Amino acid sequence: MTEELATGKRVDARRNRARILDVAREALAETGDLPSMAEISRRAGVGMATLYRNFPGRPELVEELYRSQVDDICASARTAGGDTPGEVLFSWLRRFHAAGARKGPLATLLLEDSDGDSAVLNESRSRVIAAAQPLFDAASASGEVRDDVSPGQVLDAIVALERVREDPTSNTSMIQVLFDGLRR
């Protein structure tokens, strides 16, 4: 069976979709915002019809970019390293925190496009909590972290801390303070 029959999309169609997403990610990293759909089309080297066939509008493109980042975060929960369950958890929480800088602008765009309540954000939050749960359970069972907070609370606190400015005169980051408070 050819790849085209297996996936339902031609190789060039999949390549165009991937190129559009790559260009949109690059543009977002450059400025913290997405350029116009016309600019994305131009940068990707595809026609507007190709762009709109893949993403009928800007909200659909933003949703796909966000889902892709959430996929990466969830996958990283399976590959986080450390010698103990607590180290594995904190390694993954650092990855989650680092990913927040990339997700933040997309989350803002999703909220703008959804009048403040985004099904994609809600579904993504559930997926990330589900990915984190085994790490929290193992770290809690080993006695390395508190068992009186939920993964959702900790993840929400990390997201909230992304808005707290670091103090250049301090040697301690607020994320480290949160992590210290999570330890037993």
Disulfide bonds with the S-S distance in Angstrom:
none
